Amino acid sequence: MKYLLLVHHNEEAFGKFSEATRKSMLAESVQLTQMLHAERRYIHASPLQSVATATVVKVRDGKSFVTDGPFVETHEQLAGYFLVEAENKDEAIGIAARIPGARIGAVEVRPITEISGLPVV
């Protein structure tokens, strides 16, 4: 089963870490993806750009509303994701615990609903 691991942390606080710390965490994430790839568990992963680049689109009564910024006001923002293959939720939780972002924020574990007819990447 596929799981989406959503990494949340405080973007402002993360920006205050030393560049060496941020680079170390990124290197650790890359190393984790390499290990998951070797285990045939890796599908995709990526950090997201700053919430300042976010745009939210809503459609109400056929009219589009576009706003800048993050989806909700919160202390933690969606910072990135891992899309992995896991045997079950416990295994996905174990992978989430290995993501460096879990040490400074939280990783939300969500199973993916498979829908037939969607293109395969």
N, CA, C and O atoms as a GROMACS GRO file, in nm:
protein
  484
    1MET      N    1   0.084  -0.117   0.000
    1MET     CA    2   0.000   0.000   0.000
    1MET      C    3   0.089   0.124   0.000
    1MET      O    4   0.196   0.126   0.061
    2LYS      N    5   0.042   0.226  -0.069
    2LYS     CA    6   0.117   0.352  -0.074
    2LYS      C    7   0.074   0.443   0.040
    2LYS      O    8  -0.044   0.448   0.075
    3TYR      N    9   0.171   0.514   0.098
    3TYR     CA   10   0.145   0.610   0.204
    3TYR      C   11   0.212   0.742   0.169
    3TYR      O   12   0.325   0.745   0.119
    4LEU      N   13   0.141   0.851   0.197
    4LEU     CA   14   0.198   0.984   0.183
    4LEU      C   15   0.237   1.030   0.322
    4LEU      O   16   0.153   1.036   0.412
    5LEU      N   17   0.362   1.063   0.340
    5LEU     CA   18   0.415   1.110   0.468
    5LEU      C   19   0.436   1.261   0.454
    5LEU      O   20   0.529   1.305   0.387
    6LEU      N   21   0.350   1.337   0.518
    6LEU     CA   22   0.352   1.483   0.506
    6LEU      C   23   0.433   1.542   0.621
    6LEU      O   24   0.400   1.524   0.738
    7VAL      N   25   0.539   1.611   0.586
    7VAL     CA   26   0.631   1.668   0.685
    7VAL      C   27   0.587   1.810   0.717
    7VAL      O   28   0.580   1.895   0.628
    8HIS      N   29   0.557   1.835   0.845
    8HIS     CA   30   0.516   1.968   0.892
    8HIS      C   31   0.619   2.019   0.991
    8HIS      O   32   0.661   1.946   1.080
    9HIS      N   33   0.658   2.144   0.976
    9HIS     CA   34   0.741   2.207   1.078
    9HIS      C   35   0.728   2.358   1.065
    9HIS      O   36   0.672   2.408   0.968
   10ASN      N   37   0.781   2.428   1.162
   10ASN     CA   38   0.775   2.574   1.163
   10ASN      C   39   0.884   2.627   1.070
   10ASN      O   40   1.003   2.618   1.100
   11GLU      N   41   0.841   2.683   0.957
   11GLU     CA   42   0.935   2.730   0.855
   11GLU      C   43   1.026   2.840   0.909
   11GLU      O   44   1.146   2.840   0.879
   12GLU      N   45   0.973   2.931   0.988
   12GLU     CA   46   1.053   3.040   1.043
   12GLU      C   47   1.161   2.987   1.137
   12GLU      O   48   1.276   3.029   1.131
   13ALA      N   49   1.122   2.893   1.225
   13ALA     CA   50   1.218   2.834   1.319
   13ALA      C   51   1.325   2.755   1.242
   13ALA      O   52   1.443   2.760   1.277
   14PHE      N   53   1.284   2.682   1.139
   14PHE     CA   54   1.379   2.605   1.059
   14PHE      C   55   1.480   2.698   0.992
   14PHE      O   56   1.599   2.666   0.983
   15GLY      N   57   1.434   2.813   0.946
   15GLY     CA   58   1.522   2.911   0.882
   15GLY      C   59   1.627   2.967   0.977
   15GLY      O   60   1.729   3.019   0.932
   16LYS      N   61   1.603   2.958   1.107
   16LYS     CA   62   1.699   3.008   1.206
   16LYS      C   63   1.807   2.905   1.239
   16LYS      O   64   1.906   2.939   1.305
   17PHE      N   65   1.789   2.780   1.195
   17PHE     CA   66   1.894   2.680   1.215
   17PHE      C   67   2.016   2.720   1.132
   17PHE      O   68   2.003   2.791   1.032
   18SER      N   69   2.132   2.677   1.173
   18SER     CA   70   2.252   2.707   1.096
   18SER      C   71   2.241   2.640   0.959
   18SER      O   72   2.171   2.540   0.942
   19GLU      N   73   2.311   2.696   0.862
   19GLU     CA   74   2.310   2.635   0.729
   19GLU      C   75   2.365   2.493   0.734
   19GLU      O   76   2.317   2.405   0.662
   20ALA      N   77   2.463   2.470   0.818
   20ALA     CA   78   2.521   2.336   0.832
   20ALA      C   79   2.415   2.238   0.883
   20ALA      O   80   2.407   2.125   0.835
   21THR      N   81   2.334   2.280   0.978
   21THR     CA   82   2.228   2.193   1.032
   21THR      C   83   2.125   2.163   0.925
   21THR      O   84   2.084   2.048   0.908
   22ARG      N   85   2.082   2.267   0.850
   22ARG     CA   86   1.983   2.246   0.744
   22ARG      C   87   2.037   2.153   0.637
   22ARG      O   88   1.966   2.065   0.589
   23LYS      N   89   2.164   2.172   0.598
   23LYS     CA   90   2.226   2.084   0.497
   23LYS      C   91   2.239   1.942   0.548
   23LYS      O   92   2.220   1.846   0.473
   24SER      N   93   2.270   1.927   0.675
   24SER     CA   94   2.282   1.794   0.735
   24SER      C   95   2.148   1.721   0.733
   24SER      O   96   2.141   1.602   0.703
   25MET      N   97   2.041   1.793   0.766
   25MET     CA   98   1.908   1.733   0.765
   25MET      C   99   1.868   1.693   0.623
   25MET      O  100   1.808   1.588   0.603
   26LEU      N  101   1.899   1.777   0.525
   26LEU     CA  102   1.869   1.745   0.386
   26LEU      C  103   1.948   1.621   0.343
   26LEU      O  104   1.894   1.532   0.278
   27ALA      N  105   2.076   1.616   0.379
   27ALA     CA  106   2.159   1.500   0.344
   27ALA      C  107   2.102   1.374   0.408
   27ALA      O  108   2.102   1.267   0.346
   28GLU      N  109   2.055   1.385   0.532
   28GLU     CA  110   1.996   1.269   0.600
   28GLU      C  111   1.869   1.224   0.529
   28GLU      O  112   1.844   1.104   0.516
   29SER      N  113   1.788   1.320   0.482
   29SER     CA  114   1.667   1.286   0.407
   29SER      C  115   1.702   1.216   0.275
   29SER      O  116   1.638   1.118   0.238
   30VAL      N  117   1.804   1.266   0.206
   30VAL     CA  118   1.847   1.204   0.081
   30VAL      C  119   1.897   1.062   0.108
   30VAL      O  120   1.867   0.969   0.033
   31GLN      N  121   1.973   1.046   0.215
   31GLN     CA  122   2.021   0.912   0.252
   31GLN      C  123   1.903   0.818   0.281
   31GLN      O  124   1.906   0.702   0.241
   32LEU      N  125   1.802   0.868   0.349
   32LEU     CA  126   1.683   0.787   0.377
   32LEU      C  127   1.615   0.746   0.247
   32LEU      O  128   1.574   0.630   0.232
   33THR      N  129   1.602   0.838   0.152
   33THR     CA  130   1.539   0.802   0.024
   33THR      C  131   1.620   0.696  -0.050
   33THR      O  132   1.563   0.609  -0.115
   34GLN      N  133   1.754   0.704  -0.040
   34GLN     CA  134   1.838   0.602  -0.104
   34GLN      C  135   1.816   0.465  -0.040
   34GLN      O  136   1.810   0.363  -0.109
   35MET      N  137   1.805   0.462   0.093
   35MET     CA  138   1.780   0.335   0.163
   35MET      C  139   1.641   0.281   0.126
   35MET      O  140   1.626   0.161   0.101
   36LEU      N  141   1.541   0.369   0.122
   36LEU     CA  142   1.406   0.326   0.084
   36LEU      C  143   1.403   0.276  -0.060
   36LEU      O  144   1.333   0.181  -0.092
   37HIS      N  145   1.479   0.342  -0.148
   37HIS     CA  146   1.488   0.298  -0.287
   37HIS      C  147   1.548   0.158  -0.295
   37HIS      O  148   1.499   0.072  -0.370
   38ALA      N  149   1.653   0.134  -0.220
   38ALA     CA  150   1.717   0.002  -0.219
   38ALA      C  151   1.621  -0.105  -0.168
   38ALA      O  152   1.629  -0.221  -0.208
   39GLU      N  153   1.530  -0.066  -0.078
   39GLU     CA  154   1.431  -0.159  -0.023
   39GLU      C  155   1.304  -0.167  -0.109
   39GLU      O  156   1.209  -0.236  -0.075
   40ARG      N  157   1.305  -0.094  -0.221
   40ARG     CA  158   1.191  -0.087  -0.312
   40ARG      C  159   1.068  -0.029  -0.243
   40ARG      O  160   0.955  -0.070  -0.271
   41ARG      N  161   1.090   0.066  -0.154
   41ARG     CA  162   0.983   0.133  -0.080
   41ARG      C  163   0.964   0.278  -0.128
   41ARG      O  164   0.859   0.338  -0.105
   42TYR      N  165   1.065   0.334  -0.193
   42TYR     CA  166   1.065   0.474  -0.235
   42TYR      C  167   0.984   0.493  -0.361
   42TYR      O  168   0.999   0.417  -0.457
   43ILE      N  169   0.896   0.594  -0.362
   43ILE     CA  170   0.825   0.634  -0.483
   43ILE      C  171   0.866   0.775  -0.522
   43ILE      O  172   0.905   0.799  -0.636
   44HIS      N  173   0.857   0.869  -0.427
   44HIS     CA  174   0.897   1.007  -0.454
   44HIS      C  175   0.907   1.083  -0.323
   44HIS      O  176   0.841   1.046  -0.225
   45ALA      N  177   0.987   1.186  -0.320
   45ALA     CA  178   0.998   1.274  -0.204
   45ALA      C  179   1.049   1.409  -0.251
   45ALA      O  180   1.123   1.418  -0.349
   46SER      N  181   1.009   1.514  -0.179
   46SER     CA  182   1.059   1.647  -0.213
   46SER      C  183   1.024   1.746  -0.103
   46SER      O  184   0.915   1.742  -0.047
   47PRO      N  185   1.118   1.836  -0.074
   47PRO     CA  186   1.080   1.949   0.012
   47PRO      C  187   0.997   2.046  -0.072
   47PRO      O  188   1.004   2.046  -0.194
   48LEU      N  189   0.919   2.127  -0.005
   48LEU     CA  190   0.840   2.228  -0.074
   48LEU      C  191   0.908   2.364  -0.059
   48LEU      O  192   0.981   2.387   0.037
   49GLN      N  193   0.882   2.453  -0.153
   49GLN     CA  194   0.933   2.590  -0.141
   49GLN      C  195   0.858   2.660  -0.029
   49GLN      O  196   0.758   2.607   0.022
   50SER      N  197   0.904   2.776   0.010
   50SER     CA  198   0.848   2.853   0.120
   50SER      C  199   0.697   2.872   0.106
   50SER      O  200   0.643   2.879  -0.004
   51VAL      N  201   0.629   2.880   0.221
   51VAL     CA  202   0.485   2.907   0.218
   51VAL      C  203   0.455   3.040   0.151
   51VAL      O  204   0.342   3.063   0.107
   52ALA      N  205   0.553   3.128   0.143
   52ALA     CA  206   0.533   3.257   0.075
   52ALA      C  207   0.504   3.237  -0.074
   52ALA      O  208   0.449   3.327  -0.138
   53THR      N  209   0.539   3.122  -0.129
   53THR     CA  210   0.514   3.093  -0.270
   53THR      C  211   0.380   3.024  -0.292
   53THR      O  212   0.340   3.001  -0.407
   54ALA      N  213   0.309   2.990  -0.183
   54ALA     CA  214   0.184   2.914  -0.193
   54ALA      C  215   0.070   2.998  -0.249
   54ALA      O  216   0.062   3.119  -0.225
   55THR      N  217  -0.016   2.932  -0.322
   55THR     CA  218  -0.140   2.992  -0.372
   55THR      C  219  -0.252   2.893  -0.346
   55THR      O  220  -0.237   2.773  -0.369
   56VAL      N  221  -0.364   2.943  -0.297
   56VAL     CA  222  -0.480   2.859  -0.269
   56VAL      C  223  -0.590   2.893  -0.368
   56VAL      O  224  -0.622   3.010  -0.388
   57VAL      N  225  -0.649   2.790  -0.428
   57VAL     CA  226  -0.758   2.809  -0.524
   57VAL      C  227  -0.883   2.742  -0.467
   57VAL      O  228  -0.880   2.625  -0.429
   58LYS      N  229  -0.991   2.817  -0.462
   58LYS     CA  230  -1.121   2.765  -0.421
   58LYS      C  231  -1.221   2.800  -0.530
   58LYS      O  232  -1.212   2.908  -0.590
   59VAL      N  233  -1.315   2.712  -0.555
   59VAL     CA  234  -1.423   2.741  -0.649
   59VAL      C  235  -1.555   2.730  -0.572
   59VAL      O  236  -1.586   2.627  -0.513
   60ARG      N  237  -1.631   2.838  -0.574
   60ARG     CA  238  -1.761   2.843  -0.507
   60ARG      C  239  -1.863   2.897  -0.606
   60ARG      O  240  -1.844   3.003  -0.665
   61ASP      N  241  -1.969   2.822  -0.624
   61ASP     CA  242  -2.076   2.862  -0.717
   61ASP      C  243  -2.020   2.895  -0.855
   61ASP      O  244  -2.063   2.990  -0.919
   62GLY      N  245  -1.922   2.814  -0.900
   62GLY     CA  246  -1.864   2.832  -1.032
   62GLY      C  247  -1.764   2.944  -1.045
   62GLY      O  248  -1.711   2.967  -1.154
   63LYS      N  249  -1.735   3.015  -0.937
   63LYS     CA  250  -1.640   3.126  -0.941
   63LYS      C  251  -1.513   3.087  -0.867
   63LYS      O  252  -1.518   3.034  -0.756
   64SER      N  253  -1.397   3.115  -0.930
   64SER     CA  254  -1.268   3.085  -0.869
   64SER      C  255  -1.223   3.197  -0.778
   64SER      O  256  -1.235   3.315  -0.811
   65PHE      N  257  -1.170   3.159  -0.662
   65PHE     CA  258  -1.111   3.253  -0.568
   65PHE      C  259  -0.967   3.211  -0.546
   65PHE      O  260  -0.941   3.097  -0.507
   66VAL      N  261  -0.875   3.301  -0.570
   66VAL     CA  262  -0.732   3.271  -0.557
   66VAL      C  263  -0.675   3.362  -0.449
   66VAL      O  264  -0.691   3.484  -0.453
   67THR      N  265  -0.608   3.300  -0.352
   67THR     CA  266  -0.543   3.377  -0.246
   67THR      C  267  -0.398   3.332  -0.232
   67THR      O  268  -0.365   3.217  -0.260
   68ASP      N  269  -0.314   3.423  -0.189
   68ASP     CA  270  -0.174   3.391  -0.166
   68ASP      C  271  -0.156   3.337  -0.025
   68ASP      O  272  -0.236   3.363   0.064
   69GLY      N  273  -0.050   3.262  -0.008
   69GLY     CA  274  -0.013   3.216   0.125
   69GLY      C  275  -0.062   3.078   0.158
   69GLY      O  276  -0.128   3.012   0.078
   70PRO      N  277  -0.028   3.034   0.278
   70PRO     CA  278  -0.062   2.897   0.318
   70PRO      C  279  -0.212   2.880   0.335
   70PRO      O  280  -0.288   2.976   0.348
   71PHE      N  281  -0.252   2.756   0.336
   71PHE     CA  282  -0.392   2.716   0.346
   71PHE      C  283  -0.456   2.762   0.476
   71PHE      O  284  -0.570   2.810   0.474
   72VAL      N  285  -0.388   2.749   0.588
   72VAL     CA  286  -0.442   2.790   0.717
   72VAL      C  287  -0.335   2.862   0.798
   72VAL      O  288  -0.215   2.843   0.775
   73GLU      N  289  -0.380   2.943   0.891
   73GLU     CA  290  -0.286   3.006   0.983
   73GLU      C  291  -0.248   2.904   1.089
   73GLU      O  292  -0.334   2.856   1.163
   74THR      N  293  -0.123   2.871   1.097
   74THR     CA  294  -0.076   2.770   1.191
   74THR      C  295   0.069   2.796   1.222
   74THR      O  296   0.138   2.868   1.150
   75HIS      N  297   0.115   2.737   1.330
   75HIS     CA  298   0.257   2.752   1.367
   75HIS      C  299   0.346   2.661   1.284
   75HIS      O  300   0.466   2.688   1.268
   76GLU      N  301   0.290   2.553   1.231
   76GLU     CA  302   0.367   2.462   1.148
   76GLU      C  303   0.310   2.462   1.007
   76GLU      O  304   0.188   2.471   0.988
   77GLN      N  305   0.399   2.453   0.909
   77GLN     CA  306   0.357   2.452   0.770
   77GLN      C  307   0.397   2.319   0.706
   77GLN      O  308   0.486   2.249   0.755
   78LEU      N  309   0.329   2.286   0.597
   78LEU     CA  310   0.366   2.168   0.520
   78LEU      C  311   0.498   2.199   0.453
   78LEU      O  312   0.508   2.292   0.372
   79ALA      N  313   0.600   2.122   0.486
   79ALA     CA  314   0.736   2.151   0.440
   79ALA      C  315   0.781   2.057   0.328
   79ALA      O  316   0.871   2.092   0.251
   80GLY      N  317   0.722   1.941   0.319
   80GLY     CA  318   0.763   1.845   0.217
   80GLY      C  319   0.687   1.716   0.234
   80GLY      O  320   0.597   1.704   0.318
   81TYR      N  321   0.724   1.617   0.153
   81TYR     CA  322   0.653   1.489   0.158
   81TYR      C  323   0.743   1.375   0.112
   81TYR      O  324   0.843   1.396   0.043
   82PHE      N  325   0.706   1.257   0.154
   82PHE     CA  326   0.763   1.132   0.104
   82PHE      C  327   0.645   1.048   0.059
   82PHE      O  328   0.546   1.036   0.132
   83LEU      N  329   0.652   0.990  -0.058
   83LEU     CA  330   0.552   0.894  -0.105
   83LEU      C  331   0.622   0.759  -0.105
   83LEU      O  332   0.719   0.738  -0.178
   84VAL      N  333   0.573   0.668  -0.022
   84VAL     CA  334   0.642   0.541  -0.002
   84VAL      C  335   0.547   0.424  -0.018
   84VAL      O  336   0.425   0.439  -0.014
   85GLU      N  337   0.604   0.308  -0.037
   85GLU     CA  338   0.531   0.182  -0.038
   85GLU      C  339   0.561   0.114   0.095
   85GLU      O  340   0.677   0.099   0.132
   86ALA      N  341   0.457   0.073   0.166
   86ALA     CA  342   0.475   0.006   0.295
   86ALA      C  343   0.375  -0.109   0.305
   86ALA      O  344   0.267  -0.104   0.246
   87GLU      N  345   0.413  -0.211   0.378
   87GLU     CA  346   0.326  -0.328   0.395
   87GLU      C  347   0.199  -0.291   0.472
   87GLU      O  348   0.092  -0.345   0.446
   88ASN      N  349   0.213  -0.198   0.569
   88ASN     CA  350   0.100  -0.161   0.653
   88ASN      C  351   0.130  -0.027   0.721
   88ASN      O  352   0.237   0.030   0.703
   89LYS      N  353   0.033   0.021   0.798
   89LYS     CA  354   0.047   0.151   0.862
   89LYS      C  355   0.164   0.153   0.960
   89LYS      O  356   0.235   0.253   0.970
   90ASP      N  357   0.185   0.042   1.034
   90ASP     CA  358   0.296   0.038   1.129
   90ASP      C  359   0.430   0.057   1.059
   90ASP      O  360   0.518   0.128   1.110
   91GLU      N  361   0.446  -0.005   0.943
   91GLU     CA  362   0.571   0.011   0.869
   91GLU      C  363   0.585   0.156   0.820
   91GLU      O  364   0.694   0.212   0.824
   92ALA      N  365   0.475   0.215   0.774
   92ALA     CA  366   0.478   0.355   0.728
   92ALA      C  367   0.513   0.448   0.844
   92ALA      O  368   0.587   0.544   0.826
   93ILE      N  369   0.462   0.419   0.963
   93ILE     CA  370   0.495   0.499   1.081
   93ILE      C  371   0.643   0.485   1.113
   93ILE      O  372   0.707   0.583   1.152
   94GLY      N  373   0.698   0.365   1.099
   94GLY     CA  374   0.841   0.345   1.122
   94GLY      C  375   0.926   0.426   1.026
   94GLY      O  376   1.029   0.481   1.065
   95ILE      N  377   0.884   0.435   0.900
   95ILE     CA  378   0.956   0.517   0.802
   95ILE      C  379   0.943   0.664   0.841
   95ILE      O  380   1.042   0.738   0.838
   96ALA      N  381   0.823   0.707   0.877
   96ALA     CA  382   0.801   0.847   0.916
   96ALA      C  383   0.891   0.887   1.032
   96ALA      O  384   0.940   1.000   1.036
   97ALA      N  385   0.912   0.796   1.125
   97ALA     CA  386   0.996   0.825   1.242
   97ALA      C  387   1.142   0.847   1.203
   97ALA      O  388   1.219   0.905   1.279
   98ARG      N  389   1.182   0.800   1.084
   98ARG     CA  390   1.320   0.815   1.038
   98ARG      C  391   1.341   0.945   0.961
   98ARG      O  392   1.455   0.978   0.928
   99ILE      N  393   1.235   1.019   0.932
   99ILE     CA  394   1.246   1.145   0.858
   99ILE      C  395   1.296   1.253   0.953
   99ILE      O  396   1.238   1.272   1.060
  100PRO      N  397   1.403   1.324   0.918
  100PRO     CA  398   1.458   1.426   1.008
  100PRO      C  399   1.356   1.530   1.052
  100PRO      O  400   1.363   1.578   1.165
  101GLY      N  401   1.262   1.565   0.966
  101GLY     CA  402   1.162   1.664   1.002
  101GLY      C  403   1.075   1.624   1.120
  101GLY      O  404   1.016   1.710   1.186
  102ALA      N  405   1.067   1.494   1.148
  102ALA     CA  406   0.988   1.448   1.264
  102ALA      C  407   1.050   1.495   1.395
  102ALA      O  408   0.981   1.504   1.496
  103ARG      N  409   1.180   1.525   1.393
  103ARG     CA  410   1.248   1.570   1.515
  103ARG      C  411   1.221   1.716   1.546
  103ARG      O  412   1.237   1.759   1.660
  104ILE      N  413   1.180   1.794   1.446
  104ILE     CA  414   1.156   1.937   1.469
  104ILE      C  415   1.011   1.976   1.446
  104ILE      O  416   0.973   2.092   1.467
  105GLY      N  417   0.930   1.883   1.402
  105GLY     CA  418   0.788   1.909   1.376
  105GLY      C  419   0.710   1.781   1.388
  105GLY      O  420   0.717   1.713   1.490
  106ALA      N  421   0.637   1.748   1.284
  106ALA     CA  422   0.555   1.627   1.284
  106ALA      C  423   0.548   1.572   1.142
  106ALA      O  424   0.562   1.646   1.045
  107VAL      N  425   0.526   1.441   1.132
  107VAL     CA  426   0.505   1.378   1.002
  107VAL      C  427   0.368   1.310   1.007
  107VAL      O  428   0.345   1.219   1.087
  108GLU      N  429   0.279   1.354   0.921
  108GLU     CA  430   0.145   1.297   0.911
  108GLU      C  431   0.151   1.178   0.816
  108GLU      O  432   0.204   1.191   0.706
  109VAL      N  433   0.098   1.064   0.856
  109VAL     CA  434   0.100   0.941   0.776
  109VAL      C  435  -0.041   0.919   0.722
  109VAL      O  436  -0.137   0.902   0.797
  110ARG      N  437  -0.053   0.920   0.588
  110ARG     CA  438  -0.184   0.904   0.524
  110ARG      C  439  -0.178   0.798   0.416
  110ARG      O  440  -0.094   0.808   0.326
  111PRO      N  441  -0.264   0.695   0.423
  111PRO     CA  442  -0.270   0.598   0.314
  111PRO      C  443  -0.327   0.664   0.188
  111PRO      O  444  -0.412   0.753   0.196
  112ILE      N  445  -0.280   0.618   0.075
  112ILE     CA  446  -0.325   0.668  -0.055
  112ILE      C  447  -0.439   0.579  -0.104
  112ILE      O  448  -0.431   0.457  -0.094
  113THR      N  449  -0.544   0.640  -0.155
  113THR     CA  450  -0.652   0.564  -0.217
  113THR      C  451  -0.616   0.542  -0.364
  113THR      O  452  -0.597   0.637  -0.440
  114GLU      N  453  -0.607   0.417  -0.401
  114GLU     CA  454  -0.576   0.382  -0.541
  114GLU      C  455  -0.705   0.394  -0.623
  114GLU      O  456  -0.809   0.340  -0.586
  115ILE      N  457  -0.697   0.466  -0.735
  115ILE     CA  458  -0.813   0.484  -0.823
  115ILE      C  459  -0.775   0.433  -0.960
  115ILE      O  460  -0.678   0.479  -1.020
  116SER      N  461  -0.852   0.339  -1.011
  116SER     CA  462  -0.822   0.287  -1.144
  116SER      C  463  -0.850   0.392  -1.249
  116SER      O  464  -0.939   0.476  -1.232
  117GLY      N  465  -0.774   0.388  -1.357
  117GLY     CA  466  -0.792   0.482  -1.466
  117GLY      C  467  -0.699   0.603  -1.461
  117GLY      O  468  -0.687   0.677  -1.558
  118LEU      N  469  -0.633   0.623  -1.346
  118LEU     CA  470  -0.538   0.734  -1.339
  118LEU      C  471  -0.408   0.696  -1.411
  118LEU      O  472  -0.370   0.579  -1.408
  119PRO      N  473  -0.340   0.791  -1.474
  119PRO     CA  474  -0.214   0.759  -1.539
  119PRO      C  475  -0.111   0.709  -1.436
  119PRO      O  476  -0.110   0.754  -1.322
  120VAL      N  477  -0.028   0.616  -1.478
  120VAL     CA  478   0.078   0.565  -1.392
  120VAL      C  479   0.206   0.638  -1.428
  120VAL      O  480   0.241   0.649  -1.545
  121VAL      N  481   0.275   0.688  -1.327
  121VAL     CA  482   0.399   0.761  -1.351
  121VAL      C  483   0.518   0.672  -1.334
  121VAL      O  484   0.632   0.717  -1.350
   0.00000   0.00000   0.00000
